[in-house]
């Protein structure tokens, strides 16, 4: 029942596989398990499971070393999920309990054996965790698998233990963000529908790193948490034009390729945005989770700097902003056509997190033996690879409750926009995204 012995039997040091960027729907169901309340685009690879082979989009899970597959029985998702009754070679083994620490949940699972194939290699007897669904749609449909690339695992050896060199290189094209994305929710539940995917957005190198990209990478030591997070030292966060750099409460930030944006404490975001002319703070639709979002002029050129392990890494405005289309129902008409910051508020007590908005700007090398992560800055590489818009969302609602952070009131518009007039106030809330210990598509 050791995953690594079989799963990577056909992968040698230096193997590189393409990554696709897939879109998935969120869920408002509090009973959902694998439907993590994350943002919308994360790297995925094409897995083929069983005989005859069933193609599944599997996310790259850097929090857990367990590879997970969910049996989704809903006929509507038959072309997007693994269904156990279609495999003639699947063999069920030991029943186990799989814990989701970040949600305080436990799932029923089996350690099973079956054939796995991934872009040019295959194994006839791979071990992974087969999860039982909790509803007729599955918890994660239409994407229901993850490749466990985390440092720790619960029931099978992490895959990196079988690599010739316990190292992984992650490359994501640095792209200009020019479109906003959101989830469409239907009344009384989720609207889950297959969506177009964008291919060739990067690659992973297993057992090595790309010497052309990672040769000058800056290494940062890692403290791993019980939840599997890769925590690195963060000495400062600073917006260009601001004299004073900000510090994080814990002086650390986790690196998460399973998240779209950058997640920071509310007070840090508010202070970063306070110096940007024309920046507005909005109350986000209650149809997802209570939250706030910052909009700002698209011609903003402010750079965002993170001090990581003694070195500064700089994000251009195009890296941390996305365009808000005129059809966006989540912003009043006066602010449509502006851009929105890919900066989201961390839930209370959670670590700050660097997601894809940061990881698209660097080549990252993940070393499991140390453990450590190394970063090498990438050049800008073309336009944004995906587009979308906020649909069917309730507009921001006026509230008498002011937004306050450290005693300062943040309003609908800065005083530069209102000419000193008393602005209307919007309620303060967070896009409360509860993360799983494993994030799947």
C-alpha positions in Angstrom: 0.0 0.0 0.0 3.0 2.3 -0.5 2.1 4.8 -3.2 5.6 6.0 -4.0 6.9 2.5 -4.8 4.5 2.2 -7.7 3.2 5.6 -8.7 6.5 7.0 -9.8 8.1 3.8 -11.0 8.1 5.2 -14.6 9.2 8.7 -13.6 13.0 9.3 -13.6 15.0 12.3 -12.4 14.4 15.2 -14.6 11.1 14.2 -16.1 8.9 17.2 -17.1 5.2 17.1 -17.7 2.9 19.8 -19.0 0.4 21.5 -16.7 -3.1 22.6 -17.7 -5.0 25.3 -16.0 -8.6 24.2 -15.3 -11.6 26.0 -13.9 -13.9 24.5 -11.3 -17.0 25.6 -9.4 -17.2 26.5 -5.8 -19.8 25.2 -3.4 -21.9 26.9 -0.7 -22.7 23.5 0.8 -21.4 23.4 4.4 -21.3 19.6 4.2 -19.0 19.7 1.2 -15.7 17.9 1.8 -13.5 18.0 -1.2 -15.2 21.1 -2.7 -12.7 23.5 -1.1 -13.8 27.1 -1.0 -10.8 28.3 -2.9 -10.6 30.5 -5.9 -11.1 29.3 -9.4 -8.0 28.3 -11.3 -5.3 25.9 -10.2 -2.7 23.8 -12.0 -3.9 20.4 -13.1 -2.4 17.4 -14.9 -4.1 14.7 -16.9 -4.3 11.4 -15.1 -5.7 8.2 -16.6 -7.0 5.7 -14.0 -7.9 2.1 -14.4 -8.5 -0.4 -17.2 -10.2 0.7 -19.5 -8.6 4.1 -18.8 -10.7 6.9 -17.4 -9.3 10.4 -17.9 -9.4 12.6 -14.9 -8.1 16.2 -14.3 -6.0 15.9 -11.1 -4.9 19.0 -9.2 -1.4 19.3 -7.8 -1.8 19.2 -4.1 1.2 20.6 -2.3 -0.4 20.3 1.2 -0.8 16.5 1.3 1.4 13.7 0.1 -1.7 11.4 -0.4 -3.0 11.1 -3.9 -6.8 11.1 -3.8 -9.5 10.0 -6.2 -13.2 10.4 -5.6 -15.9 8.1 -7.0 -18.5 10.4 -8.5 -21.7 8.7 -9.4 -23.6 11.5 -11.0 -24.2 10.7 -14.7 -23.9 14.3 -15.8 -20.2 14.2 -14.8 -19.3 10.9 -16.3 -16.9 12.4 -18.8 -15.0 14.3 -16.1 -14.6 12.0 -13.1 -13.4 8.5 -12.2 -16.1 6.0 -11.6 -15.0 2.8 -9.9 -17.5 0.6 -11.7 -15.8 1.4 -15.0 -12.4 0.0 -14.0 -11.8 -3.7 -14.3 -8.5 -3.5 -12.4 -9.3 -1.6 -9.3 -8.7 -3.5 -6.1 -9.9 -2.1 -2.8 -7.8 -2.6 0.3 -7.8 -1.2 3.9 -10.5 1.2 5.0 -9.0 4.3 6.6 -10.1 7.7 7.9 -8.7 10.7 6.0 -8.5 13.9 8.0 -9.0 17.4 6.7 -7.4 19.5 9.4 -8.2 22.9 8.0 -12.0 22.0 8.0 -11.9 19.8 11.0 -13.5 17.0 8.9 -12.9 13.3 8.5 -13.7 11.3 5.4 -14.1 7.5 4.8 -11.6 6.1 2.3 -9.9 3.0 1.1 -6.3 2.4 0.1 -6.7 0.9 -3.3 -4.6 -0.3 -6.2 -5.1 0.4 -9.8 -3.4 1.5 -13.0 -2.3 5.1 -13.2 -0.9 6.9 -16.3 0.4 10.4 -16.7 1.8 11.9 -19.9 4.0 9.1 -21.1 4.5 6.9 -18.1 2.2 4.3 -16.5 2.1 2.0 -13.5 -0.1 -1.1 -13.4 -0.3 -1.3 -9.6 -0.4 2.2 -8.0 -1.7 2.8 -4.5 -3.9 5.8 -3.7 -6.8 6.8 -1.5 -10.3 6.2 -2.8 -12.8 8.5 -1.1 -16.4 7.9 -0.5 -18.8 10.7 -1.7 -21.3 12.3 0.6 -24.0 13.4 -1.9 -25.3 12.4 -5.3 -23.2 15.0 -7.1 -20.0 14.1 -5.4 -18.2 16.7 -3.3 -16.0 17.9 -6.1 -17.6 17.2 -9.4 -16.7 17.7 -12.1 -13.1 17.4 -11.1 -12.3 14.8 -8.5 -8.6 13.8 -8.1 -5.4 15.2 -6.8 -1.7 14.2 -7.2 -0.2 14.3 -3.8 2.9 16.5 -3.9 2.9 17.5 -0.2 5.7 17.0 2.3 3.6 14.8 4.6 1.0 12.1 4.0 -1.5 10.2 6.2 -1.7 6.7 4.8 0.8 6.2 2.0 4.4 7.3 1.5 4.7 10.8 -0.1 5.6 10.4 -3.8 8.8 12.4 -3.4 10.4 9.6 -1.3 10.8 7.5 -4.4 12.4 10.2 -6.6 16.1 10.0 -7.4 16.4 13.5 -6.1 13.6 14.7 -3.7 13.0 17.9 -5.7 10.3 19.4 -7.9 10.4 22.4 -10.2 7.2 24.4 -10.9 7.0 26.7 -13.9 3.9 28.8 -14.6 4.0 31.4 -17.4 4.0 34.9 -16.1 1.0 36.4 -17.7 -0.8 39.8 -17.7 -4.1 39.6 -15.8 -6.8 41.2 -18.0 -10.0 39.4 -17.0 -11.9 38.8 -13.8 -13.4 35.4 -12.9 -16.2 34.2 -10.6 -18.4 31.3 -9.8 -22.0 31.0 -11.0 -24.2 29.7 -8.2 -27.7 28.4 -8.8 -30.6 28.9 -6.3 -30.5 26.3 -3.6 -27.1 24.9 -4.4 -24.3 24.8 -6.9 -24.2 25.2 -10.6 -21.5 22.9 -11.8 -20.7 22.8 -15.4 -17.7 21.8 -17.5 -15.7 24.9 -18.5 -13.0 25.4 -21.1 -9.5 24.8 -19.9 -6.3 26.5 -21.0 -3.4 24.2 -21.9 0.3 24.7 -21.9 0.4 27.2 -19.1 3.6 25.7 -17.6 5.3 22.5 -16.5 6.5 20.5 -13.6 9.9 18.9 -13.4 9.9 15.8 -11.2 13.2 14.9 -9.4 15.0 18.0 -10.7 14.7 21.6 -11.6 15.1 23.3 -15.0 18.7 24.7 -15.0 17.8 27.5 -17.3 15.0 28.7 -15.0 16.3 27.6 -11.6 20.0 28.2 -11.8 19.9 31.5 -9.9 17.1 30.7 -7.6 17.1 32.1 -4.1 16.6 29.5 -1.5 14.3 30.1 1.5 14.1 27.7 4.4 10.7 26.2 5.2 8.8 25.4 8.4 6.0 22.9 7.6 2.9 22.9 9.7 0.6 20.1 10.8 -1.8 21.1 8.1 1.0 20.6 5.4 1.5 24.3 4.7 5.0 25.4 3.5 5.7 28.4 5.7 8.6 30.7 4.7 10.0 33.9 6.3 8.3 37.1 5.1 10.1 40.2 6.5 8.0 42.8 4.7 5.2 43.6 2.4 5.3 47.0 0.6 3.5 48.9 -2.1 5.7 51.2 -4.2 5.4 54.8 -3.3 4.8 54.0 0.4 7.7 54.9 2.7 6.9 52.3 5.3 7.0 48.6 4.7 4.4 46.5 6.5 5.0 43.3 8.5 2.9 40.3 8.9 1.7 39.3 12.4 3.5 36.0 12.3 6.4 37.2 10.1 5.7 34.2 7.9 3.7 33.3 4.8 2.7 30.0 3.3 3.2 29.1 -0.4 0.1 27.6 -2.0 -0.1 26.8 -5.8 -3.7 25.7 -5.1 -4.9 29.3 -4.7 -5.4 32.1 -7.3 -4.5 35.2 -5.5 -2.5 36.5 -2.5 -4.1 36.2 1.0 -3.1 38.7 3.6 -4.6 40.0 6.9 -7.3 42.7 6.4 -5.3 45.4 8.0 -2.3 44.8 5.7 -4.4 45.0 2.6 -6.2 48.1 3.8 -2.9 49.8 4.4 -1.4 48.7 1.1 -4.3 50.1 -0.8 -4.7 53.3 1.3 -2.0 55.1 -0.7 -3.4 54.3 -4.2 -5.4 57.1 -5.7 -8.9 56.0 -6.8 -8.9 52.8 -4.8 -12.4 51.8 -3.6 -13.4 49.1 -1.1 -16.6 47.2 -1.8 -18.8 44.7 0.1 -18.9 41.5 -1.9 -22.1 39.6 -2.7 -23.5 37.5 0.1 -24.3 34.7 -2.3 -20.8 33.3 -1.8 -19.4 34.4 1.5 -19.4 37.8 3.2 -16.3 39.7 1.9 -14.6 42.8 0.7 -12.9 43.6 -2.5 -10.7 46.5 -3.7 -11.1 48.1 -7.1 -8.6 50.6 -8.5 -7.8 52.3 -11.8 -6.4 49.9 -14.4 -3.6 52.4 -15.2 -2.2 52.0 -11.7 1.5 51.1 -11.9 2.1 50.3 -8.3 4.5 47.4 -7.6 4.0 45.0 -4.7 7.2 43.8 -3.0 7.6 40.8 -0.7 10.7 40.3 1.4 11.2 36.5 1.5 14.2 34.9 3.2 16.3 38.1 2.9 15.5 38.9 -0.8 12.9 41.2 -2.3 10.6 39.8 -5.0 8.6 42.4 -7.0 5.2 42.0 -8.6 4.2 44.5 -11.3 0.6 45.9 -11.2 -0.3 43.5 -14.0 0.6 40.6 -11.7 -1.7 41.4 -8.8 -4.7 43.1 -10.6 -7.4 41.9 -13.0 -9.9 43.8 -15.1 -13.5 44.1 -13.9 -15.8 43.9 -16.9 -18.6 46.3 -17.4 -21.1 43.4 -16.8 -19.8 42.8 -13.3 -22.9 42.7 -11.1 -20.8 42.7 -7.9 -19.7 46.3 -8.4 -21.9 49.4 -8.8 -21.9 50.9 -12.3 -19.7 53.8 -11.3 -16.8 51.4 -10.7 -17.3 48.9 -13.6 -14.4 49.0 -16.1 -11.9 49.4 -13.3 -9.5 46.7 -12.1 -9.7 44.6 -9.0 -6.8 43.6 -6.7 -6.1 39.9 -6.4 -5.6 40.5 -2.7 -7.9 38.6 -0.4 -8.4 38.6 3.3 -7.2 35.6 5.3 -9.7 34.1 7.7 -9.0 35.0 11.3 -6.1 33.1 12.7 -5.0 31.7 9.3 -1.5 32.2 7.8 -1.0 34.7 5.0 -0.7 32.9 1.7 1.1 33.4 -1.6 -0.9 31.8 -4.4 -0.7 31.8 -8.2 -0.6 35.6 -8.5 2.9 35.4 -6.9 4.0 32.0 -8.3 3.4 33.1 -11.9 6.2 35.6 -11.3 8.8 33.1 -10.2 10.2 29.7 -11.0 9.9 27.7 -7.8 12.0 24.8 -6.8 10.6 22.6 -4.0 13.2 20.6 -2.1 11.7 18.0 0.2 14.9 16.9 1.9 15.8 20.2 3.4 12.9 21.3 3.3 13.2 24.5 1.4 11.7 26.5 -1.6 13.8 28.5 -4.0 12.5 31.3 -6.2 13.9 32.7 -9.5 12.1 35.7 -11.0 10.5 35.3 -14.4 10.0 37.9 -17.1 6.5 38.9 -18.2 5.2 36.4 -20.7 2.2 37.4 -22.8 -1.4 38.1 -22.0 -3.7 36.6 -19.5 -4.5 32.9 -20.4 -8.1 32.9 -19.3 -11.1 35.2 -19.1 -14.4 35.3 -17.4 -16.8 37.6 -15.6 -18.9 37.8 -12.4 -22.4 36.7 -13.2 -25.7 36.7 -11.4 -24.2 38.2 -8.3 -26.1 40.5 -6.0 -24.8 44.0 -6.1 -22.8 45.5 -3.2 -25.2 46.5 -0.5 -25.1 49.9 1.3 -24.6 49.5 5.0 -24.5 51.8 8.0 -21.7 49.8 9.5 -18.4 51.6 8.7 -15.3 49.7 7.6 -12.6 50.1 10.3 -9.1 48.9 10.6 -6.7 50.1 13.3 -9.0 53.0 14.0 -9.1 54.3 10.4 -12.3 54.3 8.4 -12.1 53.0 4.8 -15.0 54.2 2.7 -16.5 53.8 -0.8 -13.9 56.1 -2.2 -10.8 57.9 -1.1 -10.9 61.5 -0.2 -9.1 62.2 -3.5 -12.1 61.0 -5.3 -14.8 62.7 -3.2 -13.1 66.1 -2.9 -13.3 65.8 0.9 -17.0 65.1 0.9 -18.3 62.7 3.4 -18.3 59.3 1.6 -20.9 56.5 2.0 -19.7 53.6 4.1 -19.7 49.9 3.2 -19.8 47.0 5.6 -16.5 45.2 6.2 -16.4 41.5 5.5 -14.2 38.9 4.0 -14.4 36.5 1.1 -14.2 33.8 3.7 -12.5 31.0 1.8 -12.2 27.9 4.0 -9.3 25.8 2.7 -9.0 22.1 2.8 -5.9 20.3 3.8 -6.1 19.1 0.2 -7.3 21.2 -2.6 -8.7 19.5 -5.6 -10.3 20.3 -8.9 
